[in-house]
Amino acid sequence: QKSIAENVTVAYLSSSKSSLFYSHHSQFRIIVNVFAAILFLPFQLIQKSSYYPTLMQRASWTLAAPFKEQRYFRSPSNSIANNYTLTARDLKMKDLQKIVSPIRAKKTPASAKQKAESPLKQIPKLEVPCYSDSEPLTPEEQFIVMHYHEEEISKQEMLPTDNDLERYCYYIHKGIRKDMLTPQKEEVMDSILNHIPSHFLINPNLEALLNSLKEEIQNDYQIWLMKDIVDYILMDPDERKRLFIHSIPQPFPQRVIRAPVPWHKMYQEVRIWNERHLFTVNPMMLALQQLWFAEFCKLRFVRTNDILAGELPLLPNEFEELIRKHCQEAHDILQNRWIPTCADLFIAQKENWLHLAPQNDLDSSQQIEEYFASIAILMSLQLREMVINSLEDLVSFFKIHKDGNDFGETYHEMQFFVPQILVIKLDVKDPSIVFDPDMKACWDLIYRCFLEILNNAEGLPKVCTIKLFPELKGDDLILRTVQEDEALVSEYVNKAAEIFDCNLVGPQKYLSVYRKYSDLLNNNAAKGVTEFLSQRHDLDDFVEKIDGLTKLKKEIASMHVTVPLGMFCLDASKLNEELCNRTQQLKDRLIEFEVNENREVNQRYLWNRFPREAHSVLSVSQGDLCLFQTQAIYTNVCFKSVLKFYCFNVVFSWC
């Protein structure tokens, strides 16, 4: 009021033609006018506050506190969560700890008083037309019933007057400050902008339109949030009286029509029958499910992660043995741990199923038989789930090579860095190169892996035959599982076959690398050597031929010993060794031929020039003395031959 008085005084003095330095009468008149203005301004404020009472507190510990909370003198911890709640306005946190009885105790006098103070008229019980429960209502009949209810409710409600609407709109737009509202989350605006094409968002010509739309969204959010707050506060009858709002506009009724359900009664009957005969809500069903998910749901017949972490690739028989070992271990876990643990649950929780057993010899055992049949079905489904997951894991294991092994024109070892699965040896079967084992045998092995999973899932006994009723005899005492002829198995096998077919290209294509050595395989190289030896050649021709075979052997020896090709790894060590041996045989044949030919020439020379010495050298020795004589003759012949050869060279050099 002091600041208002100062402003009024300054304005008055600036606009007045008189001055405070005038006469005493003028000064007194100015002071009277100033105080009259000071007293008139609070009256305007009070008059406005009385016409529009305050909706929210102007100063409070919490950000948005209704005006009606001032009378309770609550701390912030007591104010939060009951700001607008009519039924909780008298509750305090310190008093809630003293309440021992449940919340749904008998009605307190306070709650009865609150209901009595409601400004709305008590709505009498509506007399809805009676319909038969056996026949469902059509959509038209449902609409008639809803329309009847809406009319009855509208009769109890008063239409808002113009004054109510004017005050209602005032409190929505001006009764709540915007800083009291919860800001709109950025995710909302981002979600809206995600539905707009990106080229619209970056278009500079649409920037003004985009900003206006964003502002409109923000304003709509704030208006609706303020409207919700006002509606919630006006649910308090006392606040309606204080704010002079007797009625507010009613929202448009929401009508939901249910489609005709002629099978409702049948559904109820089937549901009851399932509960009584399939025991879907029996506690043991839940206990078995919890046991399965806690300990056995991750069990697999084939542990593909262990295979990938182990030594790959493997020989076909080693891979099959590893799959068989994994399947047998999983079968042992199911038979020695899973089923006995389930039996222990039945023994520990007899109260959940023992009442179904016949009490005497005259009672029927149908109910207990149906009960354990349902248990067997549940466990069969769990076992079936494990089999399906194992088949899927095995297919996923092969899927790491789904891209095949076609390496193009030239083979590069770094193209296939993913671990291979099977080792296939390359062998020679004249006149071609063969796979050991062949591709058909490899596919049969993969198919047997799928069958191994199915076979190890068979033969597991039902839980009723373990510890509970071991004396039971019969054929139908094992859990059912996935069969080989099911379409599901064929689907997984076909997927594996497609992957296998994609990996057949590389091995066949790699055999073309050995095409240049086909003469070694079809005996053409041996025939060529025979033809070469049948003709007379100089020593240089022999040297050239032998050097060519030596180079060929080195080239074969430098080829890849292991060839990674997707799913397969070719072992070419035996093939390369065989080709090297054949090349060496041809080389040895040439050398042996030349040695034999030279030996014959030497023998003829010795017989012609040194007949006596040759006879002694070539004859079989009869003792040590003959041996010494033969050695002396050989030394003499060698000395004479060397001397003649030396003299021949000297004469040749002189010439």
Secondary structure, 3 states (H helix, E strand, C coil): CHHHHHHHHHHHHHHCCCCCCCCHHHHHHHHHHHHHHHHHHHHHHHHHHHHCCCCECCCCCCCCCEHHHHHHCCCHHHHCCCCCCCCCCCCCHHHHCCCCCCCCCCCCHHHHHHHHCCCCCCCCCCCCCCCCCCCCCCHHHHHHHHHHHHHHHHHHCCCCCHHHHHHHHHHHHHCCCHHHCCCCCHHHHHHHHHCCCHHHHCCHHHHHHHHHHHHHHHHHHHHHHHHHHHHHHCCCHHHHHHHCCCCCCCCCCCCCCCCCCCCHHHHHHHHHHHHHHCCCCCHHHHHHHHHHHHHHCCCCCCCHHHHHHCCCCECHHHHHHHHHHHHHHHHHHHHHHHHHHHHHHHHHCHHHCHHHCCCCCCCCCHHHHHHHHHHHHHHHHHHHHHHHHHHHHHHHHHHCCCCCCCCCCCCCHHHCCCCCCEEEEEEEECCEEEEECCHHHHHHHHHHHHHHHHHHCCCCECHHHCCCCCCCCCCCCECCCCCCCCHHHHHHHHHHHHHHHHCCHHHHHHHHHHHHHHHHHCCHHHHHHHHHHHCCCCHHHHHHHHHHHHHHHHHHHCCCCEEEECCEEEECHHHHHHHHHHHHHHHHHHHHHHHHHHHHHHHHHHHHHCHHHHHHHHCCCCCHHHHHHHHHHHHHHHHHHHHHHHHHHHHHHHC
